[in-house]
């Protein structure tokens, strides 16, 4: 896919995913949810302060007639109700409304009725970048701080699952580092080589290519790879960037948005259902595409 608008073509409108909005009393999220609903991509369930939800919908002229609204007395109850709707099969995925991410994740990880799989939860961003020839995923610039080797393996597993939700035939993963040669003093290079070896042994499934260690320029620029005589199927054509720490991931993500005029869609992976995680500073367009991204992943669960 070259842009986020192409997500629409992959959604089967005859099998609409049910989206639970956790603490739905958040104006910008409701606007994005209503747009996805009006366009026929999802069926929303709104959980939270019913009076505020109705008031926002009325003030913004949002068409939620006939949509289920479930009252919740506080954030904890909103999260519990929402997660239970997914865990019992009455809904397919979640989106964060006017609630702290930590409260949602606490509910997701509940041992009795949560959405635990035993895998690491991780954040996957999908970016449309004017200067890149296709959509690009980034993990993890939002949740996992300093992943060890096993955690990085799970980050790749989660990102690959997200890519398969987009029906990718081949998935190219770049394990980023500052250089391409393994240096025992630079753990990112050591881990990247180990992840590449795991891939060669089949750890990530068919048609997945993992390259590393590899610098950012070689991962996304075929010209840079040619100048440095660097040969790899991932060079200049990466689908997923795996970063060694949250600082690099956060920095690359912010640079894409603010320097590169990119638009991102984000989800949390690793649970039994995707969790659409949006920032209050995200545009309504970004929130809208995040919903479509989550819907596609949920449809493949």
Buried (B, 14 or more C-beta within 10 A) or exposed (E): BEEBEBBBEBBEEEEBBBBBBBBBBBBBBBBBBBBBBEBEBBBBBBBBBBEBBBEBBEEEEBEBEEBBBBBBEEBEBBBBBBBBBBBEEEBBBBBBBBBEBEBBBBBBEBEEEBBBEEBBBBBBBBBBBEEBEBBBBBBBBBBBEEBEEEBBBBBBBBBBBBBBBBEBEEBBBBBBBEEBEBEEEBBBBBBBBBBBEBBEEEBBEEEBBBBBBBBBBBBBBEEBBEEBEBEBEBBBBBBBBBBBBBEBBBEBBEEBBEEBEBBBBBBBBBBBBBBBBBBEEBBBBBBBBBBBBBBBBBBEE
